[in-house]
Amino acid sequence: MNSTPKYRRCMVFAGGGFRFGIYLGLYAAARDAGRAPDVLLATCGGAIAAALVQALPDDAQRKAWLSSPQMYQFWGSLQPAPQASITKALLGAARRKWSRQPAPVVPDLFHDYLFEVPPVLPLPLVATVSEVDVVTIGGKLLFGPADVGQARGSRKLFAQTVFGPPRAAALAQGMPSPFADPGWGAHAVADTVLTDTTLPLEQAARMSITDFYYFPSHRFAGAHYIGGVVDLFPIELAHRLADAVMIEFKESFDQTFSIPAWRAVLGLDGNQRLRQVNGQPADVWFDTSDVTAALPVEQIHKRLDWHRNRITLALPTDHATYVRYIDAQWQYGYQRGLEALQRPASGSPARMRNVDRYNRAQACAF
């Protein structure tokens, strides 16, 4: 039996596009409600927000850093990959859409991507003493460039890896993957979770944004990784780490691009995973399932540049607009955080949504 003491509260930052400000708002709401977590479990872009929480002492400084000119300039420096034409990208998406096989071949995550990423993510230095520990998730590649294009068969291609302090690693040691059950089918994720206490947090945050087909795999210490998409909603790990779990109730994945990409690389169905997560208990559910309607304009979005035959990333036209978008994300996260934290702990995600809709309707009525 594991004798390592569990954390008191775990809040999951589960990524979702470039809306990092939402997580800073959720965290601020938890602190203001007297229910701040003592560990953050971050996947994908959520790790950027988690790194800011650990490094900076208050909500204002965290929000200011995310809104800073250097962060705006970093996102603006993401350039289209020279090999990624519009026609090639669309043909690849079409092939994945019509193939029903779970990860039939070893994918090329070394060269098949849309955008180049600068090597350094401009994050503040990590504080020597912090109010919260940070744990991130990545997917270690169990193959190399020479394997690309080969038939996968039953081979596992990724190992979910937990990066964090020794306490978190001890709690996660020997944990089975959430996909170890045979009911998930012939997917490409290894049955056992790995742990790593050596990856610096700034490297973990940089690795976290490595989503397949968007960015190249991230290399560190001789290994290659994809980001937290290998387990985007790690509710089982959150329960393993802490006595109480706070997690999002998220919108579903689109069937045109996201679901086929999950199937082609991981051999999994992202929406099936969402349904499975929503059927498990949690102490707090943050309802962000309306985020696309509530925040229809993302701070960064894809754009087709037909003249250059490239898919590009478009930022707001100026830094002031970028700051307004970050503020809108923060306010959205803070509002959804307060709604969830004022709700009784019991109740399913479906009941929680009905309560929130009623409360919002009542607020509008007055």
Secondary structure, DSSP 8 states (H G I E B T S, - for coil): ---S--EEEEEEE---TT-THHHHHHHHHHHHTT---SEEEE-TTHHHHHHHHHHSSSHHHHHHHHTSHHHHHHHHT-EE-TT-BHHHHHHHHHHHHH--SSS-B---TTT--SEE--S--------SS-SSEEEEEEEEES--GGGTTSB-TT---EEEEEES-HHHHHHHTT-B-TT-SGGG-S-SB-SB-EEES-S-HHHHHHHHT--TTTS--EEETTEEEE-GGGGSS-HHHHHHHEEEEEEEE-----TTTHHHHHHHHTS--HHHHHHHHHTS--SEEEE-TTHHHHS-S-SSEEEEETTTTEEEEE--SSHHHHHHHHHHHHHHHHHHHHHHHTS-S---HHHHHHHHHHHHHHHHH-
